[in-house]
Amino acid sequence: MTGRPADLPAGPPPGRPAGRPADRLGEVADAARRARALLPPRPELPERPEGADPPAGDGGRARVPARRLRADPDTVERDLVALVLTVVELLRQLMERQALHRADRGDLTEEQEERLGLTLMLLHDRMVELCEHYGLALEDLNIDLGPLGPLLPPP
């Protein structure tokens, strides 16, 4: 087994030497185009008013401002803490679900269940303390992933 699908050619396209960076960039660009074709079409942007100058590369439509990351020097520490706490909370919830799954299957002894439960409760309490310290709530840690929904499942 070679680790590639059977319908792909075994080497570089005919007439091209193997391993040239330009070839790899072309392959990546082709893959990106194919992936983009799988996405649903973007909604049309609203038309610009008559007589308004179009921004460069706009195609005659008004631009809708993109949601941007705000890098405010006054809040950068809080924002970074919120991001780190979001990752920790996600991992904590995953560990909790795994522990419940293992307990339901009977994979843990009573002592292991007790220790694991105590550890997860202490971690949750520490998360609440850290959120309070930085003026956050656990609900603030949930990131909206757009069409995928929120990052963290509801409690």
N, C-alpha and C positions, 0 to 999 in steps of 0.2 A: 504494500500500500504506500502511495507516495504522499498522501496528505492533501491532495487537491481533487476537486470534483472531476469526474470522468469526462465531462463535456468540455473541459478547458485544455488548450494545447499544452504539450509537455515543456516547451521552452519559450524563448522570446519569439516575437513575430519573425517570419522569414526575412532575411536581409538585414537584421539588426543584431549587433553583438549583445550578449547577455550582460546584465548588471549595470548598464549605463544609467546614471542618475536621471537624465532627461527622460528615458523610457519609463522609469519608475514614477516620475512626476506625471507623465501622461496617463499612466495606468491609474494613479490616484485621482486625477482629474476626471477620467472616464467613470470611475466608480462613484465619484461625488455626483456627476451628472445623472447617472442611473438612479442613485438614491434619492436625489431631488425630484426625479420624475415620479417616484412613488408617493410623494407628499401630496396632500390635497392642494388645489390651487389657492393662491392668496386672494383675499377679498379685494375688490377694486377700491382704489383710493378715490376720495371725492374730487370732483372737477374743481379747477381753480376758477376764480371769478374772471370775467372778461377783462382784458387789458392788463392783467397782472403778469409780471415777468416770471417765466418759469425758472426754478432753480436748475442748475446744471445737472444733466442726466436724469431729469424728472419725467421726461416723456409727456409733458403738458399737464400733469396731475399735481395736485397739492400734496405736500408731504405731511404725513402723520408723524408727530414726534415719537421716536422710539423710547422705550423705557430704558433708562440708563442707570448705571451704578453711580450713586452720589459719593464722591470721595471727599467728604467734608473733614478737614483736619480736626475739628472739634469733636466729631463723633466717631472717628476712625477706630479708636480703642473699643468703644461700645459695640460697633458694628462687627469688628473682628471677634470679640467675645461672643456675640450672638451667633456668628457663623460656627465657631468652635463648639459652642453649647448645642447648636442644632445637630451637628454630627454626633456628639456624645449622646444626646437624647435619642437619636435614631438608633444608635448601637445599643443603648440601654433597653429600648423597647424591643429590639430584635432578640437580645439576650433573654428578656423576660418571656417573650413568646416561646423561645426555644426551651427554656426551663419548664414552662407550663406543659409544653408538648412532651418533654421527657418524663415529667411527673405523671402525666396522664397515661403514658405507655408503661409506667412502672419501672423505668430504667434507673431510678434514683432510690437510694436508701432513705429512710426517714430522716437520718442525720444530715445527709446531703441536701435533702429538700429544705430542711430547717436553715442550714448554713446559706444556701443559695437564696432563699427568701429573705433572710436578714441582710445579706449583701445587697440585693436589689433594692430593698427598702432604704438602706443607708445611702445608696447611690442616688435614689430619687430625692431623698431629703437634701442631699448635698447639691443636687441640681437646682432645687427650689431656693436654697440659700444663695447660690451663685447668681441666679436670676434676680433675686431681690437686691443683692449687692450692686448689680449693674442696672437696676431699674427696668428689668424685663419680666415678663410673665412667660410661663411655659408655652402659652398660646402664641406668643411672639416668635417662637422658634420655628414655627411651621412655615415652610416656604411654598408658595403657590407655583406649581409647575405647569401652569396654563392648562392645555387640554388633558394633561395627565392627572390633574387634580393636585391636592396638597401632598407634600412629601411625607408628613407624619400621619399615621392613621388616627381616627378619632379615639379619644380615651375610652 
